[in-house]
Amino acid sequence: MNRPMKSADSRETEAAAIEKSEVASKKLFFKMSVNVVISMFLLGIFLYLV
């Protein structure tokens, strides 16, 4: 009786961990895209001034 509960628990924690990692990767991707946009913007201003 203990084993199925443990496996269910581990499955739940695994799903939660996967969800967390997906959210983290989405946040990281968002940060990276924002950084790329900002750097391109600054580069464009720099090239425009030069």
mmCIF entry with sequence, helices, sheets and N, C-alpha, C, O atoms, coordinates in Angstrom:
data_MODEL
# 
_entry.id   MODEL 
# 
_entity.id                         1 
_entity.type                       polymer 
_entity.pdbx_number_of_molecules   1 
# 
_entity_poly.entity_id                      1 
_entity_poly.type                           'polypeptide(L)' 
_entity_poly.nstd_linkage                   no 
_entity_poly.nstd_monomer                   no 
_entity_poly.pdbx_seq_one_letter_code       MNRPMKSADSRETEAAAIEKSEVASKKLFFKMSVNVVISMFLLGIFLYLV 
_entity_poly.pdbx_seq_one_letter_code_can   MNRPMKSADSRETEAAAIEKSEVASKKLFFKMSVNVVISMFLLGIFLYLV 
_entity_poly.pdbx_strand_id                 A 
# 
loop_
_entity_poly_seq.entity_id 
_entity_poly_seq.num 
_entity_poly_seq.mon_id 
_entity_poly_seq.hetero 
1 1  MET n 
1 2  ASN n 
1 3  ARG n 
1 4  PRO n 
1 5  MET n 
1 6  LYS n 
1 7  SER n 
1 8  ALA n 
1 9  ASP n 
1 10 SER n 
1 11 ARG n 
1 12 GLU n 
1 13 THR n 
1 14 GLU n 
1 15 ALA n 
1 16 ALA n 
1 17 ALA n 
1 18 ILE n 
1 19 GLU n 
1 20 LYS n 
1 21 SER n 
1 22 GLU n 
1 23 VAL n 
1 24 ALA n 
1 25 SER n 
1 26 LYS n 
1 27 LYS n 
1 28 LEU n 
1 29 PHE n 
1 30 PHE n 
1 31 LYS n 
1 32 MET n 
1 33 SER n 
1 34 VAL n 
1 35 ASN n 
1 36 VAL n 
1 37 VAL n 
1 38 ILE n 
1 39 SER n 
1 40 MET n 
1 41 PHE n 
1 42 LEU n 
1 43 LEU n 
1 44 GLY n 
1 45 ILE n 
1 46 PHE n 
1 47 LEU n 
1 48 TYR n 
1 49 LEU n 
1 50 VAL n 
# 
_struct_asym.id          A 
_struct_asym.entity_id   1 
# 
_struct_conf.conf_type_id            HELX_P 
_struct_conf.id                      HELX_P1 
_struct_conf.pdbx_PDB_helix_id       AA1 
_struct_conf.beg_label_comp_id       ASN 
_struct_conf.beg_label_asym_id       A 
_struct_conf.beg_label_seq_id        2 
_struct_conf.pdbx_beg_PDB_ins_code   ? 
_struct_conf.end_label_comp_id       LEU 
_struct_conf.end_label_asym_id       A 
_struct_conf.end_label_seq_id        49 
_struct_conf.pdbx_end_PDB_ins_code   ? 
_struct_conf.beg_auth_comp_id        ASN 
_struct_conf.beg_auth_asym_id        A 
_struct_conf.beg_auth_seq_id         2 
_struct_conf.end_auth_comp_id        LEU 
_struct_conf.end_auth_asym_id        A 
_struct_conf.end_auth_seq_id         49 
_struct_conf.pdbx_PDB_helix_class    1 
_struct_conf.details                 ? 
_struct_conf.pdbx_PDB_helix_length   48 
# 
_struct_conf_type.id          HELX_P 
_struct_conf_type.criteria    ? 
_struct_conf_type.reference   ? 
# 
loop_
_atom_site.group_PDB 
_atom_site.id 
_atom_site.type_symbol 
_atom_site.label_atom_id 
_atom_site.label_alt_id 
_atom_site.label_comp_id 
_atom_site.label_asym_id 
_atom_site.label_entity_id 
_atom_site.label_seq_id 
_atom_site.pdbx_PDB_ins_code 
_atom_site.Cartn_x 
_atom_site.Cartn_y 
_atom_site.Cartn_z 
_atom_site.occupancy 
_atom_site.B_iso_or_equiv 
_atom_site.pdbx_formal_charge 
_atom_site.auth_seq_id 
_atom_site.auth_comp_id 
_atom_site.auth_asym_id 
_atom_site.auth_atom_id 
_atom_site.pdbx_PDB_model_num 
ATOM 1   N N  . MET A 1 1  ? 0.834  -1.201 0.000   1.00 0.00 ? 1  MET A N  1 
ATOM 2   C CA . MET A 1 1  ? 0.000  0.000  0.000   1.00 0.00 ? 1  MET A CA 1 
ATOM 3   C C  . MET A 1 1  ? 0.877  1.264  0.000   1.00 0.00 ? 1  MET A C  1 
ATOM 4   O O  . MET A 1 1  ? 0.468  2.315  -0.494  1.00 0.00 ? 1  MET A O  1 
ATOM 5   N N  . ASN A 1 2  ? 2.057  1.145  0.548   1.00 0.00 ? 2  ASN A N  1 
ATOM 6   C CA . ASN A 1 2  ? 2.929  2.312  0.581   1.00 0.00 ? 2  ASN A CA 1 
ATOM 7   C C  . ASN A 1 2  ? 3.520  2.621  -0.791  1.00 0.00 ? 2  ASN A C  1 
ATOM 8   O O  . ASN A 1 2  ? 3.736  3.782  -1.139  1.00 0.00 ? 2  ASN A O  1 
ATOM 9   N N  . ARG A 1 3  ? 3.777  1.565  -1.565  1.00 0.00 ? 3  ARG A N  1 
ATOM 10  C CA . ARG A 1 3  ? 4.475  1.777  -2.832  1.00 0.00 ? 3  ARG A CA 1 
ATOM 11  C C  . ARG A 1 3  ? 3.682  2.619  -3.836  1.00 0.00 ? 3  ARG A C  1 
ATOM 12  O O  . ARG A 1 3  ? 4.237  3.569  -4.389  1.00 0.00 ? 3  ARG A O  1 
ATOM 13  N N  . PRO A 1 4  ? 2.416  2.309  -4.093  1.00 0.00 ? 4  PRO A N  1 
ATOM 14  C CA . PRO A 1 4  ? 1.699  3.138  -5.062  1.00 0.00 ? 4  PRO A CA 1 
ATOM 15  C C  . PRO A 1 4  ? 1.621  4.604  -4.651  1.00 0.00 ? 4  PRO A C  1 
ATOM 16  O O  . PRO A 1 4  ? 1.673  5.496  -5.498  1.00 0.00 ? 4  PRO A O  1 
ATOM 17  N N  . MET A 1 5  ? 1.497  4.851  -3.343  1.00 0.00 ? 5  MET A N  1 
ATOM 18  C CA . MET A 1 5  ? 1.458  6.246  -2.892  1.00 0.00 ? 5  MET A CA 1 
ATOM 19  C C  . MET A 1 5  ? 2.781  6.921  -3.218  1.00 0.00 ? 5  MET A C  1 
ATOM 20  O O  . MET A 1 5  ? 2.814  8.058  -3.689  1.00 0.00 ? 5  MET A O  1 
ATOM 21  N N  . LYS A 1 6  ? 3.878  6.201  -2.960  1.00 0.00 ? 6  LYS A N  1 
ATOM 22  C CA . LYS A 1 6  ? 5.192  6.789  -3.236  1.00 0.00 ? 6  LYS A CA 1 
ATOM 23  C C  . LYS A 1 6  ? 5.340  7.081  -4.727  1.00 0.00 ? 6  LYS A C  1 
ATOM 24  O O  . LYS A 1 6  ? 5.802  8.155  -5.112  1.00 0.00 ? 6  LYS A O  1 
ATOM 25  N N  . SER A 1 7  ? 4.947  6.118  -5.563  1.00 0.00 ? 7  SER A N  1 
ATOM 26  C CA . SER A 1 7  ? 5.099  6.325  -7.007  1.00 0.00 ? 7  SER A CA 1 
ATOM 27  C C  . SER A 1 7  ? 4.227  7.496  -7.460  1.00 0.00 ? 7  SER A C  1 
ATOM 28  O O  . SER A 1 7  ? 4.645  8.291  -8.302  1.00 0.00 ? 7  SER A O  1 
ATOM 29  N N  . ALA A 1 8  ? 3.030  7.603  -6.911  1.00 0.00 ? 8  ALA A N  1 
ATOM 30  C CA . ALA A 1 8  ? 2.161  8.727  -7.272  1.00 0.00 ? 8  ALA A CA 1 
ATOM 31  C C  . ALA A 1 8  ? 2.807  10.037 -6.824  1.00 0.00 ? 8  ALA A C  1 
ATOM 32  O O  . ALA A 1 8  ? 2.803  11.026 -7.556  1.00 0.00 ? 8  ALA A O  1 
ATOM 33  N N  . ASP A 1 9  ? 3.360  10.028 -5.617  1.00 0.00 ? 9  ASP A N  1 
ATOM 34  C CA . ASP A 1 9  ? 4.030  11.231 -5.120  1.00 0.00 ? 9  ASP A CA 1 
ATOM 35  C C  . ASP A 1 9  ? 5.180  11.613 -6.037  1.00 0.00 ? 9  ASP A C  1 
ATOM 36  O O  . ASP A 1 9  ? 5.311  12.771 -6.436  1.00 0.00 ? 9  ASP A O  1 
ATOM 37  N N  . SER A 1 10 ? 6.013  10.629 -6.371  1.00 0.00 ? 10 SER A N  1 
ATOM 38  C CA . SER A 1 10 ? 7.168  10.928 -7.218  1.00 0.00 ? 10 SER A CA 1 
ATOM 39  C C  . SER A 1 10 ? 6.702  11.421 -8.582  1.00 0.00 ? 10 SER A C  1 
ATOM 40  O O  . SER A 1 10 ? 7.318  12.306 -9.176  1.00 0.00 ? 10 SER A O  1 
ATOM 41  N N  . ARG A 1 11 ? 5.605  10.837 -9.076  1.00 0.00 ? 11 ARG A N  1 
ATOM 42  C CA . ARG A 1 11 ? 5.090  11.296 -10.368 1.00 0.00 ? 11 ARG A CA 1 
ATOM 43  C C  . ARG A 1 11 ? 4.637  12.750 -10.262 1.00 0.00 ? 11 ARG A C  1 
ATOM 44  O O  . ARG A 1 11 ? 4.897  13.556 -11.156 1.00 0.00 ? 11 ARG A O  1 
ATOM 45  N N  . GLU A 1 12 ? 3.956  13.079 -9.162  1.00 0.00 ? 12 GLU A N  1 
ATOM 46  C CA . GLU A 1 12 ? 3.488  14.459 -8.984  1.00 0.00 ? 12 GLU A CA 1 
ATOM 47  C C  . GLU A 1 12 ? 4.664  15.424 -8.893  1.00 0.00 ? 12 GLU A C  1 
ATOM 48  O O  . GLU A 1 12 ? 4.666  16.482 -9.523  1.00 0.00 ? 12 GLU A O  1 
ATOM 49  N N  . THR A 1 13 ? 5.662  15.045 -8.101  1.00 0.00 ? 13 THR A N  1 
ATOM 50  C CA . THR A 1 13 ? 6.810  15.937 -7.963  1.00 0.00 ? 13 THR A CA 1 
ATOM 51  C C  . THR A 1 13 ? 7.540  16.057 -9.295  1.00 0.00 ? 13 THR A C  1 
ATOM 52  O O  . THR A 1 13 ? 8.046  17.125 -9.638  1.00 0.00 ? 13 THR A O  1 
ATOM 53  N N  . GLU A 1 14 ? 7.595  14.954 -10.046 1.00 0.00 ? 14 GLU A N  1 
ATOM 54  C CA . GLU A 1 14 ? 8.251  14.994 -11.350 1.00 0.00 ? 14 GLU A CA 1 
ATOM 55  C C  . GLU A 1 14 ? 7.513  15.965 -12.263 1.00 0.00 ? 14 GLU A C  1 
ATOM 56  O O  . GLU A 1 14 ? 8.134  16.788 -12.936 1.00 0.00 ? 14 GLU A O  1 
ATOM 57  N N  . ALA A 1 15 ? 6.185  15.867 -12.284 1.00 0.00 ? 15 ALA A N  1 
ATOM 58  C CA . ALA A 1 15 ? 5.381  16.769 -13.117 1.00 0.00 ? 15 ALA A CA 1 
ATOM 59  C C  . ALA A 1 15 ? 5.602  18.217 -12.676 1.00 0.00 ? 15 ALA A C  1 
ATOM 60  O O  . ALA A 1 15 ? 5.732  19.110 -13.513 1.00 0.00 ? 15 ALA A O  1 
ATOM 61  N N  . ALA A 1 16 ? 5.643  18.442 -11.372 1.00 0.00 ? 16 ALA A N  1 
ATOM 62  C CA . ALA A 1 16 ? 5.855  19.798 -10.865 1.00 0.00 ? 16 ALA A CA 1 
ATOM 63  C C  . ALA A 1 16 ? 7.236  20.300 -11.277 1.00 0.00 ? 16 ALA A C  1 
ATOM 64  O O  . ALA A 1 16 ? 7.388  21.460 -11.661 1.00 0.00 ? 16 ALA A O  1 
ATOM 65  N N  . ALA A 1 17 ? 8.243  19.429 -11.199 1.00 0.00 ? 17 ALA A N  1 
ATOM 66  C CA . ALA A 1 17 ? 9.599  19.819 -11.580 1.00 0.00 ? 17 ALA A CA 1 
ATOM 67  C C  . ALA A 1 17 ? 9.654  20.144 -13.069 1.00 0.00 ? 17 ALA A C  1 
ATOM 68  O O  . ALA A 1 17 ? 10.289 21.116 -13.478 1.00 0.00 ? 17 ALA A O  1 
ATOM 69  N N  . ILE A 1 18 ? 8.984  19.324 -13.875 1.00 0.00 ? 18 ILE A N  1 
ATOM 70  C CA . ILE A 1 18 ? 8.967  19.580 -15.320 1.00 0.00 ? 18 ILE A CA 1 
ATOM 71  C C  . ILE A 1 18 ? 8.279  20.918 -15.592 1.00 0.00 ? 18 ILE A C  1 
ATOM 72  O O  . ILE A 1 18 ? 8.741  21.714 -16.410 1.00 0.00 ? 18 ILE A O  1 
ATOM 73  N N  . GLU A 1 19 ? 7.166  21.148 -14.892 1.00 0.00 ? 19 GLU A N  1 
ATOM 74  C CA . GLU A 1 19 ? 6.444  22.409 -15.074 1.00 0.00 ? 19 GLU A CA 1 
ATOM 75  C C  . GLU A 1 19 ? 7.336  23.582 -14.677 1.00 0.00 ? 19 GLU A C  1 
ATOM 76  O O  . GLU A 1 19 ? 7.400  24.588 -15.384 1.00 0.00 ? 19 GLU A O  1 
ATOM 77  N N  . LYS A 1 20 ? 8.023  23.449 -13.544 1.00 0.00 ? 20 LYS A N  1 
ATOM 78  C CA . LYS A 1 20 ? 8.910  24.519 -13.090 1.00 0.00 ? 20 LYS A CA 1 
ATOM 79  C C  . LYS A 1 20 ? 9.999  24.782 -14.117 1.00 0.00 ? 20 LYS A C  1 
ATOM 80  O O  . LYS A 1 20 ? 10.283 25.934 -14.446 1.00 0.00 ? 20 LYS A O  1 
ATOM 81  N N  . SER A 1 21 ? 10.614 23.707 -14.629 1.00 0.00 ? 21 SER A N  1 
ATOM 82  C CA . SER A 1 21 ? 11.694 23.884 -15.597 1.00 0.00 ? 21 SER A CA 1 
ATOM 83  C C  . SER A 1 21 ? 11.157 24.518 -16.875 1.00 0.00 ? 21 SER A C  1 
ATOM 84  O O  . SER A 1 21 ? 11.843 25.330 -17.496 1.00 0.00 ? 21 SER A O  1 
ATOM 85  N N  . GLU A 1 22 ? 9.932  24.154 -17.278 1.00 0.00 ? 22 GLU A N  1 
ATOM 86  C CA . GLU A 1 22 ? 9.343  24.767 -18.476 1.00 0.00 ? 22 GLU A CA 1 
ATOM 87  C C  . GLU A 1 22 ? 9.128  26.254 -18.254 1.00 0.00 ? 22 GLU A C  1 
ATOM 88  O O  . GLU A 1 22 ? 9.423  27.072 -19.124 1.00 0.00 ? 22 GLU A O  1 
ATOM 89  N N  . VAL A 1 23 ? 8.609  26.598 -17.075 1.00 0.00 ? 23 VAL A N  1 
ATOM 90  C CA . VAL A 1 23 ? 8.383  28.015 -16.767 1.00 0.00 ? 23 VAL A CA 1 
ATOM 91  C C  . VAL A 1 23 ? 9.712  28.757 -16.738 1.00 0.00 ? 23 VAL A C  1 
ATOM 92  O O  . VAL A 1 23 ? 9.819  29.872 -17.249 1.00 0.00 ? 23 VAL A O  1 
ATOM 93  N N  . ALA A 1 24 ? 10.730 28.134 -16.135 1.00 0.00 ? 24 ALA A N  1 
ATOM 94  C CA . ALA A 1 24 ? 12.043 28.766 -16.053 1.00 0.00 ? 24 ALA A CA 1 
ATOM 95  C C  . ALA A 1 24 ? 12.617 28.972 -17.446 1.00 0.00 ? 24 ALA A C  1 
ATOM 96  O O  . ALA A 1 24 ? 13.182 30.026 -17.739 1.00 0.00 ? 24 ALA A O  1 
ATOM 97  N N  . SER A 1 25 ? 12.474 27.959 -18.313 1.00 0.00 ? 25 SER A N  1 
ATOM 98  C CA . SER A 1 25 ? 13.024 28.093 -19.663 1.00 0.00 ? 25 SER A CA 1 
ATOM 99  C C  . SER A 1 25 ? 12.273 29.176 -20.432 1.00 0.00 ? 25 SER A C  1 
ATOM 100 O O  . SER A 1 25 ? 12.868 29.913 -21.218 1.00 0.00 ? 25 SER A O  1 
ATOM 101 N N  . LYS A 1 26 ? 10.961 29.268 -20.203 1.00 0.00 ? 26 LYS A N  1 
ATOM 102 C CA . LYS A 1 26 ? 10.193 30.326 -20.868 1.00 0.00 ? 26 LYS A CA 1 
ATOM 103 C C  . LYS A 1 26 ? 10.664 31.688 -20.381 1.00 0.00 ? 26 LYS A C  1 
ATOM 104 O O  . LYS A 1 26 ? 10.838 32.609 -21.178 1.00 0.00 ? 26 LYS A O  1 
ATOM 105 N N  . LYS A 1 27 ? 10.870 31.818 -19.070 1.00 0.00 ? 27 LYS A N  1 
ATOM 106 C CA . LYS A 1 27 ? 11.350 33.088 -18.522 1.00 0.00 ? 27 LYS A CA 1 
ATOM 107 C C  . LYS A 1 27 ? 12.723 33.421 -19.091 1.00 0.00 ? 27 LYS A C  1 
ATOM 108 O O  . LYS A 1 27 ? 12.989 34.562 -19.468 1.00 0.00 ? 27 LYS A O  1 
ATOM 109 N N  . LEU A 1 28 ? 13.601 32.403 -19.152 1.00 0.00 ? 28 LEU A N  1 
ATOM 110 C CA . LEU A 1 28 ? 14.943 32.608 -19.676 1.00 0.00 ? 28 LEU A CA 1 
ATOM 111 C C  . LEU A 1 28 ? 14.866 33.045 -21.129 1.00 0.00 ? 28 LEU A C  1 
ATOM 112 O O  . LEU A 1 28 ? 15.563 33.973 -21.541 1.00 0.00 ? 28 LEU A O  1 
ATOM 113 N N  . PHE A 1 29 ? 14.015 32.373 -21.910 1.00 0.00 ? 29 PHE A N  1 
ATOM 114 C CA . PHE A 1 29 ? 13.856 32.724 -23.325 1.00 0.00 ? 29 PHE A CA 1 
ATOM 115 C C  . PHE A 1 29 ? 13.352 34.158 -23.456 1.00 0.00 ? 29 PHE A C  1 
ATOM 116 O O  . PHE A 1 29 ? 13.821 34.913 -24.308 1.00 0.00 ? 29 PHE A O  1 
ATOM 117 N N  . PHE A 1 30 ? 12.394 34.527 -22.606 1.00 0.00 ? 30 PHE A N  1 
ATOM 118 C CA . PHE A 1 30 ? 11.851 35.887 -22.643 1.00 0.00 ? 30 PHE A CA 1 
ATOM 119 C C  . PHE A 1 30 ? 12.946 36.905 -22.326 1.00 0.00 ? 30 PHE A C  1 
ATOM 120 O O  . PHE A 1 30 ? 13.076 37.923 -23.006 1.00 0.00 ? 30 PHE A O  1 
ATOM 121 N N  . LYS A 1 31 ? 13.738 36.614 -21.272 1.00 0.00 ? 31 LYS A N  1 
ATOM 122 C CA . LYS A 1 31 ? 14.831 37.513 -20.901 1.00 0.00 ? 31 LYS A CA 1 
ATOM 123 C C  . LYS A 1 31 ? 15.820 37.649 -22.048 1.00 0.00 ? 31 LYS A C  1 
ATOM 124 O O  . LYS A 1 31 ? 16.256 38.753 -22.376 1.00 0.00 ? 31 LYS A O  1 
ATOM 125 N N  . MET A 1 32 ? 16.174 36.507 -22.665 1.00 0.00 ? 32 MET A N  1 
ATOM 126 C CA . MET A 1 32 ? 17.140 36.531 -23.760 1.00 0.00 ? 32 MET A CA 1 
ATOM 127 C C  . MET A 1 32 ? 16.609 37.344 -24.930 1.00 0.00 ? 32 MET A C  1 
ATOM 128 O O  . MET A 1 32 ? 17.339 38.146 -25.513 1.00 0.00 ? 32 MET A O  1 
ATOM 129 N N  . SER A 1 33 ? 15.337 37.142 -25.279 1.00 0.00 ? 33 SER A N  1 
ATOM 130 C CA . SER A 1 33 ? 14.766 37.875 -26.415 1.00 0.00 ? 33 SER A CA 1 
ATOM 131 C C  . SER A 1 33 ? 14.718 39.372 -26.104 1.00 0.00 ? 33 SER A C  1 
ATOM 132 O O  . SER A 1 33 ? 14.980 40.200 -26.977 1.00 0.00 ? 33 SER A O  1 
ATOM 133 N N  . VAL A 1 34 ? 14.384 39.714 -24.861 1.00 0.00 ? 34 VAL A N  1 
ATOM 134 C CA . VAL A 1 34 ? 14.359 41.129 -24.472 1.00 0.00 ? 34 VAL A CA 1 
ATOM 135 C C  . VAL A 1 34 ? 15.763 41.709 -24.564 1.00 0.00 ? 34 VAL A C  1 
ATOM 136 O O  . VAL A 1 34 ? 15.945 42.824 -25.053 1.00 0.00 ? 34 VAL A O  1 
ATOM 137 N N  . ASN A 1 35 ? 16.769 40.948 -24.091 1.00 0.00 ? 35 ASN A N  1 
ATOM 138 C CA . ASN A 1 35 ? 18.151 41.419 -24.170 1.00 0.00 ? 35 ASN A CA 1 
ATOM 139 C C  . ASN A 1 35 ? 18.577 41.611 -25.615 1.00 0.00 ? 35 ASN A C  1 
ATOM 140 O O  . ASN A 1 35 ? 19.243 42.592 -25.948 1.00 0.00 ? 35 ASN A O  1 
ATOM 141 N N  . VAL A 1 36 ? 18.192 40.672 -26.476 1.00 0.00 ? 36 VAL A N  1 
ATOM 142 C CA . VAL A 1 36 ? 18.550 40.775 -27.898 1.00 0.00 ? 36 VAL A CA 1 
ATOM 143 C C  . VAL A 1 36 ? 17.913 42.022 -28.505 1.00 0.00 ? 36 VAL A C  1 
ATOM 144 O O  . VAL A 1 36 ? 18.563 42.764 -29.241 1.00 0.00 ? 36 VAL A O  1 
ATOM 145 N N  . VAL A 1 37 ? 16.633 42.247 -28.190 1.00 0.00 ? 37 VAL A N  1 
ATOM 146 C CA . VAL A 1 37 ? 15.939 43.424 -28.735 1.00 0.00 ? 37 VAL A CA 1 
ATOM 147 C C  . VAL A 1 37 ? 16.613 44.703 -28.254 1.00 0.00 ? 37 VAL A C  1 
ATOM 148 O O  . VAL A 1 37 ? 16.830 45.627 -29.038 1.00 0.00 ? 37 VAL A O  1 
ATOM 149 N N  . ILE A 1 38 ? 16.943 44.757 -26.970 1.00 0.00 ? 38 ILE A N  1 
ATOM 150 C CA . ILE A 1 38 ? 17.576 45.958 -26.408 1.00 0.00 ? 38 ILE A CA 1 
ATOM 151 C C  . ILE A 1 38 ? 18.944 46.177 -27.046 1.00 0.00 ? 38 ILE A C  1 
ATOM 152 O O  . ILE A 1 38 ? 19.281 47.299 -27.425 1.00 0.00 ? 38 ILE A O  1 
ATOM 153 N N  . SER A 1 39 ? 19.734 45.110 -27.165 1.00 0.00 ? 39 SER A N  1 
ATOM 154 C CA . SER A 1 39 ? 21.072 45.252 -27.744 1.00 0.00 ? 39 SER A CA 1 
ATOM 155 C C  . SER A 1 39 ? 20.986 45.675 -29.210 1.00 0.00 ? 39 SER A C  1 
ATOM 156 O O  . SER A 1 39 ? 21.780 46.497 -29.666 1.00 0.00 ? 39 SER A O  1 
ATOM 157 N N  . MET A 1 40 ? 20.016 45.111 -29.957 1.00 0.00 ? 40 MET A N  1 
ATOM 158 C CA . MET A 1 40 ? 19.857 45.500 -31.360 1.00 0.00 ? 40 MET A CA 1 
ATOM 159 C C  . MET A 1 40 ? 19.453 46.975 -31.434 1.00 0.00 ? 40 MET A C  1 
ATOM 160 O O  . MET A 1 40 ? 19.934 47.717 -32.290 1.00 0.00 ? 40 MET A O  1 
ATOM 161 N N  . PHE A 1 41 ? 18.573 47.385 -30.536 1.00 0.00 ? 41 PHE A N  1 
ATOM 162 C CA . PHE A 1 41 ? 18.118 48.777 -30.498 1.00 0.00 ? 41 PHE A CA 1 
ATOM 163 C C  . PHE A 1 41 ? 19.298 49.714 -30.235 1.00 0.00 ? 41 PHE A C  1 
ATOM 164 O O  . PHE A 1 41 ? 19.473 50.715 -30.929 1.00 0.00 ? 41 PHE A O  1 
ATOM 165 N N  . LEU A 1 42 ? 20.111 49.375 -29.217 1.00 0.00 ? 42 LEU A N  1 
ATOM 166 C CA . LEU A 1 42 ? 21.270 50.200 -28.891 1.00 0.00 ? 42 LEU A CA 1 
ATOM 167 C C  . LEU A 1 42 ? 22.271 50.198 -30.035 1.00 0.00 ? 42 LEU A C  1 
ATOM 168 O O  . LEU A 1 42 ? 22.861 51.232 -30.349 1.00 0.00 ? 42 LEU A O  1 
ATOM 169 N N  . LEU A 1 43 ? 22.465 49.040 -30.659 1.00 0.00 ? 43 LEU A N  1 
ATOM 170 C CA . LEU A 1 43 ? 23.388 48.941 -31.790 1.00 0.00 ? 43 LEU A CA 1 
ATOM 171 C C  . LEU A 1 43 ? 22.893 49.809 -32.942 1.00 0.00 ? 43 LEU A C  1 
ATOM 172 O O  . LEU A 1 43 ? 23.683 50.486 -33.600 1.00 0.00 ? 43 LEU A O  1 
ATOM 173 N N  . GLY A 1 44 ? 21.585 49.786 -33.183 1.00 0.00 ? 44 GLY A N  1 
ATOM 174 C CA . GLY A 1 44 ? 21.015 50.616 -34.245 1.00 0.00 ? 44 GLY A CA 1 
ATOM 175 C C  . GLY A 1 44 ? 21.223 52.096 -33.961 1.00 0.00 ? 44 GLY A C  1 
ATOM 176 O O  . GLY A 1 44 ? 21.576 52.856 -34.863 1.00 0.00 ? 44 GLY A O  1 
ATOM 177 N N  . ILE A 1 45 ? 21.009 52.513 -32.720 1.00 0.00 ? 45 ILE A N  1 
ATOM 178 C CA . ILE A 1 45 ? 21.221 53.915 -32.342 1.00 0.00 ? 45 ILE A CA 1 
ATOM 179 C C  . ILE A 1 45 ? 22.694 54.273 -32.531 1.00 0.00 ? 45 ILE A C  1 
ATOM 180 O O  . ILE A 1 45 ? 23.022 55.330 -33.070 1.00 0.00 ? 45 ILE A O  1 
ATOM 181 N N  . PHE A 1 46 ? 23.575 53.382 -32.082 1.00 0.00 ? 46 PHE A N  1 
ATOM 182 C CA . PHE A 1 46 ? 25.021 53.614 -32.193 1.00 0.00 ? 46 PHE A CA 1 
ATOM 183 C C  . PHE A 1 46 ? 25.417 53.766 -33.656 1.00 0.00 ? 46 PHE A C  1 
ATOM 184 O O  . PHE A 1 46 ? 26.139 54.697 -34.012 1.00 0.00 ? 46 PHE A O  1 
ATOM 185 N N  . LEU A 1 47 ? 24.949 52.856 -34.506 1.00 0.00 ? 47 LEU A N  1 
ATOM 186 C CA . LEU A 1 47 ? 25.287 52.921 -35.934 1.00 0.00 ? 47 LEU A CA 1 
ATOM 187 C C  . LEU A 1 47 ? 24.673 54.167 -36.574 1.00 0.00 ? 47 LEU A C  1 
ATOM 188 O O  . LEU A 1 47 ? 25.267 54.766 -37.470 1.00 0.00 ? 47 LEU A O  1 
ATOM 189 N N  . TYR A 1 48 ? 23.488 54.552 -36.112 1.00 0.00 ? 48 TYR A N  1 
ATOM 190 C CA . TYR A 1 48 ? 22.833 55.746 -36.652 1.00 0.00 ? 48 TYR A CA 1 
ATOM 191 C C  . TYR A 1 48 ? 23.643 56.999 -36.300 1.00 0.00 ? 48 TYR A C  1 
ATOM 192 O O  . TYR A 1 48 ? 23.804 57.901 -37.122 1.00 0.00 ? 48 TYR A O  1 
ATOM 193 N N  . LEU A 1 49 ? 24.147 57.034 -35.065 1.00 0.00 ? 49 LEU A N  1 
ATOM 194 C CA . LEU A 1 49 ? 24.934 58.186 -34.634 1.00 0.00 ? 49 LEU A CA 1 
ATOM 195 C C  . LEU A 1 49 ? 26.280 58.215 -35.344 1.00 0.00 ? 49 LEU A C  1 
ATOM 196 O O  . LEU A 1 49 ? 26.799 59.289 -35.649 1.00 0.00 ? 49 LEU A O  1 
ATOM 197 N N  . VAL A 1 50 ? 26.848 57.043 -35.609 1.00 0.00 ? 50 VAL A N  1 
ATOM 198 C CA . VAL A 1 50 ? 28.157 56.970 -36.291 1.00 0.00 ? 50 VAL A CA 1 
ATOM 199 C C  . VAL A 1 50 ? 27.912 57.054 -37.800 1.00 0.00 ? 50 VAL A C  1 
ATOM 200 O O  . VAL A 1 50 ? 28.861 57.014 -38.583 1.00 0.00 ? 50 VAL A O  1 
# 
